[in-house]
Amino acid sequence: MSTPQTPSRRAFLRNAGCGFGMVALSSMLARDHLLAAGAAPVNPLAPRPAHFAAKAKRVIFLFMSGGPSHVDLFDPKPDLIKLAGQPIPESFGHFKTRRAVAKNKLLPPCRPFSPRGQCGMEVSDYLPHIAGCVDDLCLLRGCYGDSVTHPESVYQMNTGTILMGKPSLGAWATYGLGTENENMPAFVVMPDPAGWVKGGAPAWGNGFLPAAYQGTILRGGASPILNLRSPAGVSDVQQRSTVDLINKLNARHGGADEDSELAARIAAYELAFRMQSYAPEVVDVSKESPATRALYGVDDKVTAEFGMRCLMARRMVERGVRFVQLYCGDTNGWDGHADVEGNHAKLCAASDKPVAGLLKDLKSRGLLDSTLVIWGGEFGRMPMSEGGNGRDHNPHGFCMWMAGGGVKGGTIIGQTDAVGLRAVGDRTHVHDLHATILHLLGMDHTRLTYRHNGRNERLTDVAGNVIRGALA
């Protein structure tokens, strides 16, 4: 015996009181432009106006999985060199016992720093290519978060909270603005093929937002999205007929505008059909010039993998994808608990040239002004040594940077203490970073809300301030 389904609120209003409740509901939906015309479902990714005019139209988030060391890359500390090999002063450490303090000897930076660009921003010799782009960077040296462990910090940097299951930054951006294209997903994620970030798929999930806003995994090669190609022997006409029939049956099931999962599935079927012919062209870089391929290091085995993904990111934003997130580093990635020099040397060699190539390519094509590029991981590393040549996690102070999309280049905001342990001046919490990203996209983070469990939820919860000094 089948179990009757619980009616939706809309069905209840339609059937109760001779439909008078539905009349009121229809009026409210029409006022908010949410009433579907005829039987056609509302497109959850339809373009929506921003709260105010903004330069940034799209985002590329370069996520350095594992936690890159700020004191070895972007935050020079002369005192860390001077005090190398000594215990960290108790005033910095806040450790419980003197024994714990004595065990943690300060480790000097692995590479020297040098002033770069017209702005004179100091950058490590680990990153000679990004160092050539510093006049376009806004470097945030006083960032901090709330968790010392990887999954929770990955969730916070991506979703605003250390808890699993909340909407990601990319999901909020596409929920607020919709999409600029009809043939590719609005929010694309390209994980490192060597291993997913700790915390996994919830880092780019939709949480309690409608399912249409979750990130879509994209891979390189001829099959960028798994199971996208039609089975052998099925023509485009047959595939179109199949999708039309499925959508018709789904709509008859109760109306896509009554069920976010069903609406997302109908939209996904339509998008997948269009992507079958469009997505392979987006990831096909064979027609890119030799100069462009060299810019990203596509033909160099050290930089080829990440360079290819950076190049695909440019191709996608060029074609109207709203939010692209690239993960650099496998499951452990930049997590330099041992031999931080060897760990960072490998990852910097693989990512430095592609990242700089992306910035230069966007700029030469006139896309950087409208594309916000973000670089950073879930936290930084400690100034003390771990095992003699490694560094432990540090959420108390670390660096991130932004470029393009209305950002003030050649700027440094915030600072850590004398040895790089804690953010102490012009501090930037993750909520502040998210508030600023949304602002650069033309959205007020306090107004971008979604009603869930009786509460107006938002990416920044009840906190967050726009970093005004970062705005051009």
C-alpha positions in Angstrom: 0.0 0.0 0.0 1.4 3.3 -1.0 1.9 6.0 1.6 0.2 9.3 0.8 2.7 12.2 0.3 2.5 15.2 2.7 1.0 18.1 0.7 3.2 21.2 0.2 2.1 24.5 1.7 1.2 25.7 -1.8 -1.0 22.7 -2.4 -2.7 23.2 1.0 -3.5 26.8 0.2 -4.8 25.8 -3.2 -7.2 23.3 -1.7 -8.2 24.9 1.5 -10.8 27.7 1.9 -12.0 27.4 -1.8 -8.5 28.6 -2.9 -8.6 32.1 -1.3 -5.2 31.4 0.3 -3.8 30.7 -3.2 -5.1 34.0 -4.5 -3.1 35.8 -1.9 0.0 33.7 -2.4 -0.2 34.2 -6.2 -0.3 38.0 -5.6 2.8 37.9 -3.4 4.7 35.6 -5.8 3.9 37.9 -8.7 5.0 41.0 -6.7 8.4 39.3 -6.1 8.7 38.1 -9.8 8.5 34.4 -8.6 5.3 33.4 -10.3 6.0 31.1 -13.3 4.4 32.0 -16.6 1.9 29.3 -17.6 3.2 25.8 -16.8 6.9 26.7 -17.4 9.1 26.2 -14.3 11.0 29.2 -12.9 14.7 29.0 -13.8 16.5 29.1 -10.5 19.7 30.4 -12.2 18.0 33.3 -14.1 20.1 36.5 -14.0 19.2 38.7 -11.1 20.3 42.3 -10.5 22.9 43.1 -7.9 22.1 45.3 -4.9 24.3 48.1 -6.4 26.7 48.6 -9.3 29.9 46.7 -9.1 33.0 46.1 -11.2 33.3 42.4 -10.4 31.0 40.1 -12.4 32.6 36.8 -11.7 35.1 35.1 -9.3 38.1 32.8 -9.6 39.0 31.4 -6.1 42.4 29.7 -6.1 42.2 27.6 -2.9 45.6 26.4 -1.6 44.5 23.3 0.2 46.4 22.4 3.4 47.4 25.8 4.6 50.3 27.7 3.0 52.9 29.3 5.3 52.4 33.0 5.4 55.8 33.6 7.1 57.5 31.7 4.2 55.6 33.4 1.3 54.0 36.8 2.0 54.7 37.9 5.5 58.5 38.7 6.1 59.5 38.7 9.8 63.0 40.0 10.6 62.5 39.0 14.3 61.9 35.4 13.2 65.3 35.4 11.6 66.9 37.1 14.6 65.3 34.7 17.2 65.7 31.5 15.1 66.3 28.5 17.2 65.1 30.1 20.4 61.9 29.4 22.3 59.0 31.6 21.4 58.5 34.3 24.1 55.7 33.3 26.4 54.0 36.6 25.6 53.5 35.4 22.0 52.7 31.7 22.7 49.9 31.7 25.3 51.0 28.1 26.1 50.0 26.5 29.4 53.5 25.4 30.6 57.1 26.6 30.2 58.0 23.1 29.0 55.6 23.5 26.1 57.2 26.8 25.3 60.7 25.4 25.4 59.8 22.6 23.0 58.7 25.0 20.2 61.8 26.7 18.8 61.3 29.4 16.2 62.0 28.4 12.6 63.3 31.1 10.3 61.8 31.7 6.8 62.9 29.1 4.3 63.6 31.6 1.5 64.6 35.3 1.5 62.1 38.1 0.8 62.6 41.0 -1.6 60.6 44.2 -2.4 58.7 43.8 -5.7 56.9 46.0 -8.1 56.3 49.8 -7.8 54.5 49.3 -4.5 57.5 47.6 -2.9 55.5 44.7 -1.6 57.9 42.1 -0.1 57.4 38.6 -1.4 59.4 35.4 -0.9 61.7 34.1 -3.6 59.5 31.0 -3.6 57.1 33.0 -5.9 59.1 34.9 -8.5 56.2 35.0 -11.0 53.5 36.1 -8.7 56.0 38.7 -7.3 55.9 40.3 -10.8 52.1 40.9 -10.3 52.2 42.6 -6.9 51.0 45.9 -8.2 47.7 44.2 -9.0 47.4 42.5 -5.6 45.7 43.5 -2.4 47.5 41.5 0.3 45.7 40.8 3.5 48.3 40.0 6.2 46.1 40.0 9.2 43.6 37.2 8.4 42.4 34.8 11.1 39.8 32.1 11.6 38.2 30.0 14.4 39.5 26.4 14.1 42.9 24.7 14.1 41.8 21.6 12.2 41.6 21.2 8.4 37.9 20.2 7.7 36.4 22.8 10.0 38.7 25.5 8.7 38.0 24.5 5.1 34.3 24.7 5.8 34.7 28.1 7.4 36.8 29.6 4.5 34.3 28.2 2.0 30.9 28.5 3.8 31.5 31.0 6.7 31.1 28.4 9.5 33.2 25.6 10.9 30.0 23.3 10.7 29.4 21.0 7.8 26.3 21.5 5.6 26.1 25.2 5.1 26.0 26.9 1.6 29.3 27.7 0.1 30.5 31.1 -1.1 30.0 30.1 -4.7 26.5 28.9 -4.0 25.6 32.2 -2.3 27.1 34.1 -5.3 25.0 32.2 -7.8 21.9 32.4 -5.6 22.3 36.2 -5.4 23.2 36.9 -9.0 22.2 33.9 -11.1 24.2 33.0 -14.2 25.5 34.9 -17.3 25.4 31.8 -19.5 23.0 29.1 -20.6 25.4 26.4 -21.6 27.7 25.9 -18.6 27.0 25.7 -14.8 27.1 28.9 -12.9 29.4 27.5 -10.3 32.3 25.2 -11.3 34.7 23.4 -9.1 38.0 21.9 -10.2 39.6 19.8 -7.4 43.2 18.7 -7.5 43.2 15.4 -9.4 45.7 14.0 -6.9 43.2 14.1 -4.1 40.2 16.1 -2.8 40.5 18.8 -0.1 40.0 17.6 3.5 36.3 18.1 4.2 35.3 17.1 0.7 32.3 18.1 -1.3 30.4 20.0 1.4 33.0 22.8 0.8 31.3 23.6 -2.5 27.8 22.4 -1.6 24.5 24.3 -1.6 23.6 23.5 2.1 20.1 24.7 2.7 19.9 26.7 -0.5 18.0 25.2 -3.4 19.9 22.3 -5.0 20.5 24.3 -8.3 23.2 26.4 -6.6 25.7 23.6 -5.7 29.1 23.5 -7.4 29.6 21.3 -10.5 32.8 19.2 -10.6 34.7 19.8 -13.8 37.7 17.7 -14.9 40.1 18.1 -17.8 40.2 15.9 -20.9 37.5 14.8 -23.3 35.0 14.1 -20.6 35.0 17.2 -18.3 31.8 16.0 -16.5 31.2 12.3 -15.8 28.3 10.6 -17.5 27.7 13.7 -19.7 28.0 12.1 -23.1 25.0 10.3 -24.7 25.2 6.5 -25.0 26.5 5.1 -28.3 23.8 5.1 -31.0 21.6 7.8 -29.4 21.3 10.9 -31.7 20.8 14.5 -30.6 17.2 14.4 -31.7 16.5 11.3 -29.6 18.3 12.8 -26.6 16.2 16.1 -27.0 13.0 14.0 -27.1 14.0 12.1 -24.0 14.8 15.3 -22.0 11.5 16.9 -23.1 9.5 13.8 -21.9 11.3 13.7 -18.6 10.7 17.4 -18.0 7.1 17.1 -18.9 6.6 14.2 -16.5 8.4 16.0 -13.7 6.3 19.2 -14.2 3.2 17.1 -14.1 4.4 15.6 -10.8 3.6 18.7 -8.9 5.3 21.7 -10.5 9.0 22.4 -10.3 8.4 25.7 -8.4 7.0 23.7 -5.5 10.1 21.5 -4.9 13.7 22.8 -5.1 15.1 19.4 -5.7 12.8 18.8 -8.6 13.3 22.3 -10.0 17.1 21.7 -9.8 16.8 18.4 -11.6 14.7 19.8 -14.4 17.2 22.6 -14.9 20.0 20.2 -14.7 18.6 18.0 -17.4 18.2 21.0 -19.7 21.7 22.3 -18.8 23.3 18.8 -19.3 21.8 18.5 -22.8 23.3 21.9 -23.8 26.6 21.0 -22.2 27.0 17.8 -24.2 28.1 19.9 -27.2 29.4 23.0 -25.4 31.5 21.8 -22.4 34.1 19.8 -24.5 34.8 23.0 -26.4 35.3 25.0 -23.2 38.0 22.6 -21.9 39.7 22.1 -25.3 42.7 24.4 -25.2 44.3 23.0 -28.4 43.4 26.3 -30.3 45.2 28.5 -27.7 48.3 30.1 -29.0 51.8 28.8 -28.1 52.4 32.1 -26.3 49.3 31.6 -24.1 50.2 28.0 -23.4 53.7 29.1 -22.4 52.2 31.8 -20.2 50.4 29.2 -18.1 53.2 26.6 -18.3 50.9 24.1 -20.0 53.8 22.4 -21.8 56.1 22.1 -18.8 55.6 18.9 -16.8 56.1 20.8 -13.5 53.3 23.3 -14.2 51.2 21.5 -16.8 48.4 20.2 -14.5 47.6 23.3 -12.5 48.4 25.5 -15.5 45.8 23.7 -17.6 43.2 24.2 -14.9 44.0 27.9 -14.6 43.7 28.2 -18.4 40.3 26.5 -18.3 39.2 28.9 -15.5 40.0 31.8 -17.8 38.1 30.2 -20.7 35.1 29.6 -18.4 34.8 33.1 -17.0 35.3 34.4 -20.6 32.1 32.4 -21.4 30.1 33.7 -18.5 30.6 31.2 -15.7 29.9 33.1 -12.5 32.1 31.4 -10.0 35.1 29.1 -10.6 37.1 27.5 -7.7 40.4 25.7 -8.2 42.0 23.6 -5.5 45.8 23.4 -5.5 47.2 20.5 -3.5 46.0 17.0 -2.9 44.5 15.8 0.4 47.6 16.9 2.3 48.6 19.7 0.0 50.4 22.6 1.6 50.2 20.9 5.0 54.0 21.2 5.8 54.2 19.4 9.2 57.6 18.0 8.1 60.0 19.5 5.6 58.1 22.7 4.9 60.9 23.7 2.6 60.5 20.7 0.4 56.7 20.8 0.6 56.4 24.5 -0.4 59.1 24.3 -3.0 57.1 21.6 -4.9 53.8 23.4 -4.6 55.1 26.8 -5.4 56.9 25.5 -8.5 53.7 23.9 -9.7 51.4 26.9 -9.0 53.4 30.1 -9.2 53.7 30.5 -12.9 50.1 29.4 -13.7 48.7 31.8 -11.2 50.8 34.7 -12.5 49.9 33.6 -16.1 46.2 33.7 -15.2 46.5 37.3 -13.8 48.5 38.5 -16.8 46.1 36.8 -19.3 43.0 38.2 -17.7 44.6 41.6 -17.7 45.7 41.5 -21.4 42.1 40.5 -22.4 40.4 43.2 -20.4 38.9 40.7 -18.1 40.7 41.4 -14.8 38.7 44.5 -14.1 35.5 42.4 -14.1 36.9 39.2 -12.6 37.8 39.0 -8.9 40.7 36.6 -8.3 41.3 35.3 -4.7 44.3 33.3 -3.4 44.6 31.6 0.0 44.1 28.4 2.0 42.2 27.5 5.2 44.8 28.9 7.5 48.6 29.6 7.7 51.5 27.9 9.5 53.1 28.5 12.9 56.4 30.4 13.2 57.7 27.6 15.5 59.2 24.4 14.2 57.5 21.0 14.3 60.0 18.1 14.2 62.8 20.5 13.5 61.9 21.5 9.9 58.1 21.6 9.7 55.3 24.0 10.8 52.0 23.2 12.5 48.6 24.8 11.7 48.0 28.5 12.4 44.5 29.9 12.2 45.4 32.9 14.4 47.2 34.9 11.7 47.8 34.2 8.0 47.7 35.9 4.5 45.4 35.9 1.6 45.3 38.2 -1.4 42.7 39.5 -4.0 43.2 41.0 -7.4 41.0 42.6 -10.1 37.3 43.1 -9.8 37.3 46.5 -8.0 40.3 45.7 -5.7 42.9 48.3 -4.9 46.2 46.8 -6.2 49.6 47.3 -4.7 48.0 47.5 -1.2 48.9 45.7 2.1 46.2 45.6 4.8 46.7 44.2 8.3 49.7 42.6 10.1 50.7 39.8 12.4 52.9 40.2 15.5 56.7 40.3 15.4 57.1 36.5 14.6 53.9 36.0 12.6 51.9 34.1 15.2 48.8 36.2 15.6 47.0 38.9 13.6 47.3 42.1 15.6 46.5 45.1 13.3 43.6 45.7 10.9 42.6 42.1 11.5 40.5 40.3 8.8 38.2 37.6 10.0 36.8 35.1 7.5 33.4 36.9 7.8 35.1 40.2 6.8 36.6 38.5 3.7 33.3 37.1 2.7 31.5 40.4 3.2 34.1 42.1 1.0 33.8 39.5 -1.8 30.1 39.9 -1.9 30.4 43.7 -1.8 32.8 43.6 -4.8 30.1 41.5 -6.6 27.6 44.2 -5.9 25.8 42.5 -3.0 25.2 43.7 0.6 26.1 40.7 2.8 23.4 41.7 5.3 20.7 41.7 2.6 21.7 38.4 0.9 19.6 36.1 3.0 17.6 32.9 2.8 14.8 31.9 5.1 15.6 28.6 6.8 14.1 27.0 9.9 12.4 30.3 10.8 15.6 32.4 10.5 17.0 34.6 7.8 20.4 32.9 7.2 23.3 34.6 5.5 26.9 33.7 4.6 28.3 36.0 7.3 25.9 35.0 10.0 25.6 38.1 12.3 29.1 39.4 11.7 31.3 40.7 8.9 32.5 44.1 7.8 33.6 45.2 4.3 37.3 45.8 4.1 37.1 49.4 2.8 40.8 49.7 2.3 40.7 46.9 -0.2 38.3 48.8 -2.5 39.7 50.7 -5.5 
